[in-house]
Amino acid sequence: PTTTQPPTTAEPTTQAPATLVIEVTDFENNVVATITEKVEAGTEITREYLVSLVSSKGYEAMAGVYGDAIGKVAESGQTYSFTAEL
């Protein structure tokens, strides 16, 4: 059976996704992982969202997640960089 996507009232789906790059660092600032995640343009980049992404990859961002784009809305085709501290 074919599944149909519900219609969206947001921007057209021709937009390229945005890319989130999260460097996971330990308490000595060593990079232990780099998480690259594609997100829909228009996704609000919240601290909670980033922490949940990091958690979904098996890391606990105990000290938080940092980056200039927190609180912004992802724009089509853009790449945003963050640091998550364990």
Secondary structure, DSSP 8 states (H G I E B T S, - for coil): --------SSS-TTS--EEEEEEEE-TT--EEEEEEEEE-TT-B--HHHHHHHHHHTT---TTEEE-TTTTSB--TT-EEEEEEE-
